[in-house]
């Protein structure tokens, strides 16, 4: 009887692990994806870097996964004249812009995506 209980517990643990794996495959392997679909990336129309004379490097807190990175990129890329790419390991956003940006503006865009801009460096 005791072996049966141990076997039943093992089966439940394996079933939970398989269920979690299936969810990650279906909804994306993000920590923040939950039941929502993986965030779709917004691509900028103008991909010529020469058209973006202003460069900014933002340090951003709160990004943990690819979905987080896409949310931050999308918050900037939806605006005309901006092109953002995220380095998730460094928690950095490289922002190329066609016009000069203010720190308050960039902080507000980052916050609208649900994250916190820690520092800003104009390159």
N, CA, C and O atoms as a GROMACS GRO file, in nm:
protein
  492
    1UNK      N    1   0.082  -0.119   0.000
    1UNK     CA    2   0.000   0.000   0.000
    1UNK      C    3   0.087   0.126   0.000
    1UNK      O    4   0.056   0.224  -0.068
    2UNK      N    5   0.196   0.122   0.077
    2UNK     CA    6   0.285   0.238   0.085
    2UNK      C    7   0.351   0.265  -0.049
    2UNK      O    8   0.369   0.381  -0.086
    3UNK      N    9   0.388   0.161  -0.122
    3UNK     CA   10   0.447   0.177  -0.256
    3UNK      C   11   0.347   0.240  -0.352
    3UNK      O   12   0.386   0.318  -0.440
    4UNK      N   13   0.221   0.207  -0.337
    4UNK     CA   14   0.116   0.263  -0.423
    4UNK      C   15   0.105   0.413  -0.401
    4UNK      O   16   0.090   0.488  -0.497
    5UNK      N   17   0.111   0.458  -0.277
    5UNK     CA   18   0.100   0.601  -0.244
    5UNK      C   19   0.221   0.677  -0.301
    5UNK      O   20   0.206   0.786  -0.357
    6UNK      N   21   0.340   0.620  -0.286
    6UNK     CA   22   0.461   0.683  -0.339
    6UNK      C   23   0.451   0.692  -0.492
    6UNK      O   24   0.486   0.795  -0.550
    7UNK      N   25   0.405   0.587  -0.555
    7UNK     CA   26   0.390   0.587  -0.702
    7UNK      C   27   0.288   0.690  -0.746
    7UNK      O   28   0.308   0.759  -0.846
    8UNK      N   29   0.177   0.702  -0.672
    8UNK     CA   30   0.074   0.800  -0.706
    8UNK      C   31   0.128   0.942  -0.693
    8UNK      O   32   0.099   1.028  -0.777
    9UNK      N   33   0.205   0.967  -0.591
    9UNK     CA   34   0.265   1.101  -0.573
    9UNK      C   35   0.361   1.132  -0.686
    9UNK      O   36   0.362   1.244  -0.738
   10UNK      N   37   0.442   1.035  -0.726
   10UNK     CA   38   0.535   1.055  -0.837
   10UNK      C   39   0.460   1.084  -0.967
   10UNK      O   40   0.502   1.170  -1.044
   11UNK      N   41   0.352   1.014  -0.991
   11UNK     CA   42   0.272   1.037  -1.111
   11UNK      C   43   0.216   1.179  -1.110
   11UNK      O   44   0.215   1.246  -1.214
   12UNK      N   45   0.169   1.227  -0.997
   12UNK     CA   46   0.117   1.363  -0.987
   12UNK      C   47   0.226   1.467  -1.013
   12UNK      O   48   0.202   1.567  -1.081
   13UNK      N   49   0.345   1.444  -0.960
   13UNK     CA   50   0.456   1.536  -0.982
   13UNK      C   51   0.494   1.540  -1.130
   13UNK      O   52   0.517   1.648  -1.186
   14UNK      N   53   0.502   1.425  -1.193
   14UNK     CA   54   0.536   1.418  -1.336
   14UNK      C   55   0.428   1.486  -1.419
   14UNK      O   56   0.458   1.558  -1.514
   15UNK      N   57   0.301   1.462  -1.384
   15UNK     CA   58   0.190   1.526  -1.458
   15UNK      C   59   0.196   1.678  -1.446
   15UNK      O   60   0.172   1.748  -1.544
   16UNK      N   61   0.228   1.728  -1.328
   16UNK     CA   62   0.239   1.874  -1.310
   16UNK      C   63   0.355   1.930  -1.393
   16UNK      O   64   0.342   2.038  -1.451
   17UNK      N   65   0.465   1.859  -1.399
   17UNK     CA   66   0.581   1.905  -1.477
   17UNK      C   67   0.547   1.907  -1.626
   17UNK      O   68   0.582   2.002  -1.696
   18UNK      N   69   0.480   1.804  -1.674
   18UNK     CA   70   0.440   1.798  -1.816
   18UNK      C   71   0.342   1.910  -1.847
   18UNK      O   72   0.353   1.974  -1.951
   19UNK      N   73   0.246   1.933  -1.759
   19UNK     CA   74   0.148   2.040  -1.778
   19UNK      C   75   0.217   2.176  -1.787
   19UNK      O   76   0.182   2.256  -1.874
   20UNK      N   77   0.313   2.201  -1.700
   20UNK     CA   78   0.387   2.327  -1.702
   20UNK      C   79   0.466   2.345  -1.830
   20UNK      O   80   0.473   2.455  -1.885
   21UNK      N   81   0.527   2.237  -1.878
   21UNK     CA   82   0.603   2.242  -2.003
   21UNK      C   83   0.512   2.272  -2.121
   21UNK      O   84   0.547   2.353  -2.207
   22UNK      N   85   0.398   2.209  -2.126
   22UNK     CA   86   0.301   2.232  -2.235
   22UNK      C   87   0.255   2.377  -2.233
   22UNK      O   88   0.243   2.439  -2.339
   23UNK      N   89   0.228   2.432  -2.116
   23UNK     CA   90   0.187   2.573  -2.106
   23UNK      C   91   0.295   2.666  -2.156
   23UNK      O   92   0.266   2.762  -2.226
   24UNK      N   93   0.422   2.638  -2.120
   24UNK     CA   94   0.532   2.725  -2.165
   24UNK      C   95   0.545   2.720  -2.316
   24UNK      O   96   0.572   2.822  -2.379
   25UNK      N   97   0.526   2.603  -2.376
   25UNK     CA   98   0.534   2.590  -2.521
   25UNK      C   99   0.419   2.665  -2.586
   25UNK      O  100   0.438   2.736  -2.685
   26UNK      N  101   0.299   2.650  -2.532
   26UNK     CA  102   0.180   2.711  -2.591
   26UNK      C  103   0.178   2.862  -2.575
   26UNK      O  104   0.146   2.934  -2.670
   27UNK      N  105   0.212   2.912  -2.457
   27UNK     CA  106   0.202   3.055  -2.428
   27UNK      C  107   0.336   3.127  -2.432
   27UNK      O  108   0.341   3.248  -2.407
   28UNK      N  109   0.442   3.058  -2.463
   28UNK     CA  110   0.574   3.121  -2.464
   28UNK      C  111   0.646   3.092  -2.335
   28UNK      O  112   0.584   3.073  -2.230
   29UNK      N  113   0.776   3.088  -2.343
   29UNK     CA  114   0.853   3.052  -2.225
   29UNK      C  115   0.890   3.176  -2.146
   29UNK      O  116   1.005   3.196  -2.108
   30UNK      N  117   0.791   3.257  -2.121
   30UNK     CA  118   0.818   3.380  -2.047
   30UNK      C  119   0.770   3.366  -1.904
   30UNK      O  120   0.679   3.290  -1.872
   31UNK      N  121   0.834   3.442  -1.819
   31UNK     CA  122   0.793   3.442  -1.680
   31UNK      C  123   0.667   3.525  -1.662
   31UNK      O  124   0.595   3.509  -1.563
   32UNK      N  125   0.641   3.612  -1.755
   32UNK     CA  126   0.531   3.708  -1.741
   32UNK      C  127   0.414   3.676  -1.832
   32UNK      O  128   0.311   3.744  -1.826
   33UNK      N  129   0.428   3.576  -1.917
   33UNK     CA  130   0.325   3.548  -2.017
   33UNK      C  131   0.193   3.504  -1.958
   33UNK      O  132   0.088   3.536  -2.013
   34UNK      N  133   0.198   3.432  -1.848
   34UNK     CA  134   0.074   3.386  -1.787
   34UNK      C  135  -0.013   3.316  -1.889
   34UNK      O  136   0.034   3.231  -1.964
   35UNK      N  137  -0.142   3.353  -1.892
   35UNK     CA  138  -0.233   3.292  -1.987
   35UNK      C  139  -0.246   3.371  -2.116
   35UNK      O  140  -0.315   3.329  -2.208
   36UNK      N  141  -0.179   3.485  -2.122
   36UNK     CA  142  -0.186   3.564  -2.244
   36UNK      C  143  -0.091   3.508  -2.348
   36UNK      O  144   0.007   3.440  -2.314
   37UNK      N  145  -0.120   3.536  -2.473
   37UNK     CA  146  -0.032   3.491  -2.581
   37UNK      C  147   0.098   3.570  -2.575
   37UNK      O  148   0.104   3.677  -2.514
   38UNK      N  149   0.200   3.517  -2.638
   38UNK     CA  150   0.328   3.583  -2.642
   38UNK      C  151   0.311   3.719  -2.712
   38UNK      O  152   0.243   3.729  -2.814
   39UNK      N  153   0.373   3.822  -2.656
   39UNK     CA  154   0.364   3.957  -2.711
   39UNK      C  155   0.423   3.960  -2.851
   39UNK      O  156   0.534   3.910  -2.874
   40UNK      N  157   0.348   4.018  -2.943
   40UNK     CA  158   0.393   4.028  -3.081
   40UNK      C  159   0.481   4.151  -3.097
   40UNK      O  160   0.446   4.259  -3.047
   41UNK      N  161   0.592   4.137  -3.164
   41UNK     CA  162   0.689   4.245  -3.179
   41UNK      C  163   0.644   4.344  -3.286
   41UNK      O  164   0.605   4.305  -3.396
   42UNK      N  165   0.651   4.473  -3.252
   42UNK     CA  166   0.622   4.579  -3.348
   42UNK      C  167   0.754   4.616  -3.415
   42UNK      O  168   0.851   4.651  -3.348
   43UNK      N  169   0.756   4.608  -3.545
   43UNK     CA  170   0.878   4.639  -3.620
   43UNK      C  171   0.868   4.781  -3.677
   43UNK      O  172   0.762   4.823  -3.724
   44UNK      N  173   0.979   4.852  -3.673
   44UNK     CA  174   0.981   4.987  -3.729
   44UNK      C  175   0.986   4.978  -3.882
   44UNK      O  176   1.040   4.883  -3.938
   45UNK      N  177   0.929   5.079  -3.946
   45UNK     CA  178   0.926   5.080  -4.092
   45UNK      C  179   1.061   5.123  -4.150
   45UNK      O  180   1.108   5.065  -4.248
   46UNK      N  181   1.121   5.226  -4.090
   46UNK     CA  182   1.249   5.277  -4.137
   46UNK      C  183   1.361   5.206  -4.063
   46UNK      O  184   1.387   5.236  -3.946
   47UNK      N  185   1.428   5.113  -4.131
   47UNK     CA  186   1.534   5.035  -4.067
   47UNK      C  187   1.674   5.080  -4.110
   47UNK      O  188   1.771   5.006  -4.097
   48UNK      N  189   1.682   5.202  -4.162
   48UNK     CA  190   1.810   5.259  -4.200
   48UNK      C  191   1.865   5.338  -4.082
   48UNK      O  192   1.814   5.445  -4.050
   49UNK      N  193   1.967   5.285  -4.018
   49UNK     CA  194   2.021   5.346  -3.895
   49UNK      C  195   2.076   5.486  -3.920
   49UNK      O  196   2.083   5.567  -3.827
   50UNK      N  197   2.114   5.516  -4.042
   50UNK     CA  198   2.166   5.649  -4.074
   50UNK      C  199   2.059   5.757  -4.058
   50UNK      O  200   2.093   5.875  -4.044
   51UNK      N  201   1.933   5.720  -4.059
   51UNK     CA  202   1.823   5.815  -4.045
   51UNK      C  203   1.792   5.849  -3.899
   51UNK      O  204   1.702   5.928  -3.872
   52UNK      N  205   1.866   5.791  -3.806
   52UNK     CA  206   1.843   5.813  -3.663
   52UNK      C  207   1.968   5.877  -3.602
   52UNK      O  208   2.057   5.806  -3.555
   53UNK      N  209   1.976   6.009  -3.601
   53UNK     CA  210   2.098   6.074  -3.553
   53UNK      C  211   2.117   6.073  -3.401
   53UNK      O  212   2.228   6.094  -3.353
   54UNK      N  213   2.012   6.048  -3.326
   54UNK     CA  214   2.023   6.050  -3.180
   54UNK      C  215   2.021   5.908  -3.125
   54UNK      O  216   1.938   5.826  -3.165
   55UNK      N  217   2.115   5.879  -3.033
   55UNK     CA  218   2.126   5.746  -2.973
   55UNK      C  219   2.124   5.760  -2.822
   55UNK      O  220   2.191   5.846  -2.764
   56UNK      N  221   2.045   5.673  -2.758
   56UNK     CA  222   2.032   5.675  -2.613
   56UNK      C  223   2.046   5.533  -2.561
   56UNK      O  224   2.001   5.438  -2.625
   57UNK      N  225   2.108   5.519  -2.445
   57UNK     CA  226   2.119   5.391  -2.378
   57UNK      C  227   2.047   5.403  -2.244
   57UNK      O  228   2.086   5.482  -2.159
   58UNK      N  229   1.942   5.325  -2.228
   58UNK     CA  230   1.861   5.329  -2.107
   58UNK      C  231   1.882   5.202  -2.028
   58UNK      O  232   1.882   5.093  -2.085
   59UNK      N  233   1.901   5.214  -1.898
   59UNK     CA  234   1.901   5.098  -1.807
   59UNK      C  235   1.758   5.087  -1.755
   59UNK      O  236   1.701   5.185  -1.709
   60UNK      N  237   1.701   4.966  -1.762
   60UNK     CA  238   1.561   4.946  -1.726
   60UNK      C  239   1.549   4.832  -1.626
   60UNK      O  240   1.600   4.722  -1.650
   61UNK      N  241   1.481   4.857  -1.517
   61UNK     CA  242   1.454   4.753  -1.416
   61UNK      C  243   1.321   4.685  -1.444
   61UNK      O  244   1.227   4.747  -1.494
   62UNK      N  245   1.315   4.558  -1.410
   62UNK     CA  246   1.189   4.485  -1.416
   62UNK      C  247   1.175   4.390  -1.533
   62UNK      O  248   1.081   4.312  -1.537
   63UNK      N  249   1.267   4.396  -1.629
   63UNK     CA  250   1.258   4.305  -1.744
   63UNK      C  251   1.318   4.170  -1.705
   63UNK      O  252   1.431   4.163  -1.657
   64UNK      N  253   1.240   4.064  -1.725
   64UNK     CA  254   1.286   3.931  -1.686
   64UNK      C  255   1.287   3.830  -1.800
   64UNK      O  256   1.355   3.728  -1.791
   65UNK      N  257   1.211   3.857  -1.906
   65UNK     CA  258   1.195   3.756  -2.010
   65UNK      C  259   1.179   3.823  -2.147
   65UNK      O  260   1.179   3.946  -2.157
   66UNK      N  261   1.165   3.742  -2.250
   66UNK     CA  262   1.148   3.794  -2.386
   66UNK      C  263   1.020   3.876  -2.400
   66UNK      O  264   1.017   3.974  -2.473
   67UNK      N  265   0.914   3.835  -2.330
   67UNK     CA  266   0.790   3.913  -2.336
   67UNK      C  267   0.812   4.053  -2.278
   67UNK      O  268   0.762   4.151  -2.332
   68UNK      N  269   0.886   4.061  -2.169
   68UNK     CA  270   0.919   4.191  -2.109
   68UNK      C  271   0.995   4.276  -2.211
   68UNK      O  272   0.963   4.393  -2.231
   69UNK      N  273   1.095   4.217  -2.273
   69UNK     CA  274   1.177   4.289  -2.371
   69UNK      C  275   1.091   4.340  -2.486
   69UNK      O  276   1.107   4.454  -2.530
   70UNK      N  277   1.001   4.258  -2.535
   70UNK     CA  278   0.913   4.299  -2.645
   70UNK      C  279   0.820   4.412  -2.603
   70UNK      O  280   0.794   4.503  -2.681
   71UNK      N  281   0.770   4.406  -2.481
   71UNK     CA  282   0.682   4.514  -2.434
   71UNK      C  283   0.754   4.648  -2.432
   71UNK      O  284   0.699   4.750  -2.473
   72UNK      N  285   0.878   4.647  -2.384
   72UNK     CA  286   0.955   4.771  -2.379
   72UNK      C  287   0.987   4.819  -2.520
   72UNK      O  288   0.968   4.937  -2.551
   73UNK      N  289   1.035   4.729  -2.606
   73UNK     CA  290   1.063   4.767  -2.744
   73UNK      C  291   0.938   4.824  -2.811
   73UNK      O  292   0.945   4.928  -2.877
   74UNK      N  293   0.826   4.757  -2.794
   74UNK     CA  294   0.702   4.802  -2.857
   74UNK      C  295   0.658   4.940  -2.810
   74UNK      O  296   0.607   5.020  -2.888
   75UNK      N  297   0.679   4.968  -2.682
   75UNK     CA  298   0.641   5.098  -2.628
   75UNK      C  299   0.714   5.211  -2.701
   75UNK      O  300   0.657   5.318  -2.723
   76UNK      N  301   0.838   5.187  -2.739
   76UNK     CA  302   0.915   5.288  -2.813
   76UNK      C  303   0.888   5.279  -2.963
   76UNK      O  304   0.873   5.382  -3.028
   77UNK      N  305   0.883   5.159  -3.017
   77UNK     CA  306   0.871   5.141  -3.162
   77UNK      C  307   0.736   5.184  -3.218
   77UNK      O  308   0.725   5.210  -3.338
   78UNK      N  309   0.635   5.191  -3.134
   78UNK     CA  310   0.503   5.232  -3.182
   78UNK      C  311   0.504   5.381  -3.218
   78UNK      O  312   0.425   5.425  -3.302
   79UNK      N  313   0.592   5.458  -3.155
   79UNK     CA  314   0.602   5.600  -3.184
   79UNK      C  315   0.682   5.624  -3.311
   79UNK      O  316   0.779   5.552  -3.338
   80UNK      N  317   0.643   5.722  -3.389
   80UNK     CA  318   0.713   5.753  -3.513
   80UNK      C  319   0.850   5.814  -3.482
   80UNK      O  320   0.862   5.903  -3.398
   81UNK      N  321   0.950   5.767  -3.551
   81UNK     CA  322   1.083   5.824  -3.536
   81UNK      C  323   1.168   5.762  -3.428
   81UNK      O  324   1.273   5.817  -3.393
   82UNK      N  325   1.126   5.647  -3.374
   82UNK     CA  326   1.204   5.578  -3.271
   82UNK      C  327   1.224   5.432  -3.311
   82UNK      O  328   1.139   5.370  -3.373
   83UNK      N  329   1.341   5.380  -3.272
   83UNK     CA  330   1.373   5.240  -3.297
   83UNK      C  331   1.448   5.187  -3.176
   83UNK      O  332   1.562   5.227  -3.150
   84UNK      N  333   1.385   5.099  -3.102
   84UNK     CA  334   1.444   5.045  -2.979
   84UNK      C  335   1.476   4.897  -2.993
   84UNK      O  336   1.402   4.821  -3.055
   85UNK      N  337   1.589   4.859  -2.934
   85UNK     CA  338   1.624   4.718  -2.922
   85UNK      C  339   1.670   4.694  -2.778
   85UNK      O  340   1.739   4.778  -2.720
   86UNK      N  341   1.630   4.581  -2.723
   86UNK     CA  342   1.659   4.549  -2.583
   86UNK      C  343   1.766   4.442  -2.574
   86UNK      O  344   1.764   4.344  -2.648
   87UNK      N  345   1.860   4.464  -2.483
   87UNK     CA  346   1.957   4.361  -2.444
   87UNK      C  347   1.910   4.312  -2.308
   87UNK      O  348   1.936   4.376  -2.206
   88UNK      N  349   1.843   4.200  -2.307
   88UNK     CA  350   1.780   4.149  -2.186
   88UNK      C  351   1.882   4.113  -2.078
   88UNK      O  352   1.856   4.135  -1.960
   89UNK      N  353   1.996   4.058  -2.117
   89UNK     CA  354   2.098   4.021  -2.018
   89UNK      C  355   2.151   4.143  -1.944
   89UNK      O  356   2.173   4.138  -1.823
   90UNK      N  357   2.173   4.251  -2.017
   90UNK     CA  358   2.227   4.373  -1.956
   90UNK      C  359   2.117   4.463  -1.901
   90UNK      O  360   2.146   4.562  -1.833
   91UNK      N  361   1.990   4.430  -1.930
   91UNK     CA  362   1.876   4.513  -1.888
   91UNK      C  363   1.889   4.654  -1.947
   91UNK      O  364   1.864   4.754  -1.880
   92UNK      N  365   1.928   4.659  -2.076
   92UNK     CA  366   1.949   4.786  -2.144
   92UNK      C  367   1.861   4.797  -2.268
   92UNK      O  368   1.826   4.698  -2.332
   93UNK      N  369   1.828   4.921  -2.300
   93UNK     CA  370   1.755   4.952  -2.422
   93UNK      C  371   1.841   5.049  -2.503
   93UNK      O  372   1.879   5.155  -2.453
   94UNK      N  373   1.871   5.012  -2.626
   94UNK     CA  374   1.937   5.103  -2.717
   94UNK      C  375   1.827   5.168  -2.799
   94UNK      O  376   1.755   5.100  -2.873
   95UNK      N  377   1.814   5.298  -2.786
   95UNK     CA  378   1.710   5.372  -2.857
   95UNK      C  379   1.774   5.462  -2.961
   95UNK      O  380   1.856   5.547  -2.929
   96UNK      N  381   1.736   5.441  -3.085
   96UNK     CA  382   1.774   5.530  -3.194
   96UNK      C  383   1.654   5.620  -3.219
   96UNK      O  384   1.540   5.574  -3.221
   97UNK      N  385   1.681   5.749  -3.238
   97UNK     CA  386   1.570   5.843  -3.254
   97UNK      C  387   1.601   5.944  -3.364
   97UNK      O  388   1.716   5.981  -3.386
   98UNK      N  389   1.497   5.986  -3.432
   98UNK     CA  390   1.511   6.087  -3.537
   98UNK      C  391   1.508   6.228  -3.479
   98UNK      O  392   1.540   6.325  -3.548
   99UNK      N  393   1.470   6.240  -3.354
   99UNK     CA  394   1.464   6.371  -3.290
   99UNK      C  395   1.517   6.359  -3.147
   99UNK      O  396   1.521   6.250  -3.090
  100UNK      N  397   1.557   6.472  -3.092
  100UNK     CA  398   1.611   6.472  -2.956
  100UNK      C  399   1.501   6.436  -2.856
  100UNK      O  400   1.388   6.484  -2.868
  101UNK      N  401   1.535   6.353  -2.759
  101UNK     CA  402   1.440   6.306  -2.658
  101UNK      C  403   1.475   6.368  -2.523
  101UNK      O  404   1.590   6.400  -2.496
  102UNK      N  405   1.374   6.384  -2.439
  102UNK     CA  406   1.398   6.430  -2.302
  102UNK      C  407   1.394   6.310  -2.209
  102UNK      O  408   1.332   6.208  -2.238
  103UNK      N  409   1.462   6.323  -2.097
  103UNK     CA  410   1.464   6.215  -1.999
  103UNK      C  411   1.323   6.185  -1.948
  103UNK      O  412   1.286   6.069  -1.932
  104UNK      N  413   1.245   6.290  -1.924
  104UNK     CA  414   1.108   6.271  -1.876
  104UNK      C  415   1.023   6.193  -1.976
  104UNK      O  416   0.945   6.106  -1.938
  105UNK      N  417   1.041   6.225  -2.105
  105UNK     CA  418   0.967   6.155  -2.210
  105UNK      C  419   1.000   6.005  -2.210
  105UNK      O  420   0.911   5.920  -2.215
  106UNK      N  421   1.128   5.975  -2.205
  106UNK     CA  422   1.173   5.835  -2.208
  106UNK      C  423   1.131   5.760  -2.082
  106UNK      O  424   1.096   5.643  -2.088
  107UNK      N  425   1.137   5.829  -1.970
  107UNK     CA  426   1.094   5.768  -1.844
  107UNK      C  427   0.944   5.735  -1.849
  107UNK      O  428   0.902   5.630  -1.801
  108UNK      N  429   0.866   5.825  -1.906
  108UNK     CA  430   0.721   5.805  -1.916
  108UNK      C  431   0.687   5.689  -2.011
  108UNK      O  432   0.598   5.609  -1.981
  109UNK      N  433   0.757   5.680  -2.122
  109UNK     CA  434   0.732   5.570  -2.217
  109UNK      C  435   0.767   5.437  -2.152
  109UNK      O  436   0.692   5.340  -2.164
  110UNK      N  437   0.880   5.432  -2.082
  110UNK     CA  438   0.921   5.309  -2.013
  110UNK      C  439   0.817   5.271  -1.907
  110UNK      O  440   0.781   5.153  -1.895
  111UNK      N  441   0.770   5.369  -1.831
  111UNK     CA  442   0.669   5.343  -1.727
  111UNK      C  443   0.537   5.297  -1.787
  111UNK      O  444   0.468   5.214  -1.728
  112UNK      N  445   0.502   5.350  -1.904
  112UNK     CA  446   0.375   5.308  -1.968
  112UNK      C  447   0.378   5.161  -2.007
  112UNK      O  448   0.274   5.096  -2.018
  113UNK      N  449   0.500   5.108  -2.028
  113UNK     CA  450   0.514   4.965  -2.059
  113UNK      C  451   0.515   4.880  -1.933
  113UNK      O  452   0.507   4.758  -1.939
  114UNK      N  453   0.526   4.947  -1.816
  114UNK     CA  454   0.523   4.875  -1.689
  114UNK      C  455   0.660   4.852  -1.626
  114UNK      O  456   0.676   4.766  -1.541
  115UNK      N  457   0.759   4.930  -1.669
  115UNK     CA  458   0.895   4.911  -1.620
  115UNK      C  459   0.952   5.044  -1.573
  115UNK      O  460   0.890   5.149  -1.593
  116UNK      N  461   1.069   5.040  -1.510
  116UNK     CA  462   1.129   5.160  -1.453
  116UNK      C  463   1.264   5.189  -1.518
  116UNK      O  464   1.353   5.104  -1.520
  117UNK      N  465   1.277   5.310  -1.573
  117UNK     CA  466   1.405   5.352  -1.628
  117UNK      C  467   1.494   5.396  -1.512
  117UNK      O  468   1.456   5.483  -1.434
  118UNK      N  469   1.612   5.335  -1.501
  118UNK     CA  470   1.703   5.362  -1.392
  118UNK      C  471   1.803   5.472  -1.429
  118UNK      O  472   1.833   5.561  -1.349
  119UNK      N  473   1.853   5.465  -1.552
  119UNK     CA  474   1.948   5.566  -1.596
  119UNK      C  475   1.938   5.587  -1.746
  119UNK      O  476   1.885   5.503  -1.820
  120UNK      N  477   1.991   5.701  -1.789
  120UNK     CA  478   1.988   5.739  -1.930
  120UNK      C  479   2.123   5.794  -1.967
  120UNK      O  480   2.181   5.875  -1.895
  121UNK      N  481   2.174   5.748  -2.081
  121UNK     CA  482   2.302   5.795  -2.131
  121UNK      C  483   2.286   5.827  -2.279
  121UNK      O  484   2.250   5.739  -2.358
  122UNK      N  485   2.312   5.951  -2.316
  122UNK     CA  486   2.308   5.989  -2.458
  122UNK      C  487   2.443   5.952  -2.518
  122UNK      O  488   2.548   5.981  -2.461
  123UNK      N  489   2.439   5.889  -2.633
  123UNK     CA  490   2.565   5.847  -2.698
  123UNK      C  491   2.600   5.938  -2.811
  123UNK      O  492   2.703   5.919  -2.877
   0.00000   0.00000   0.00000
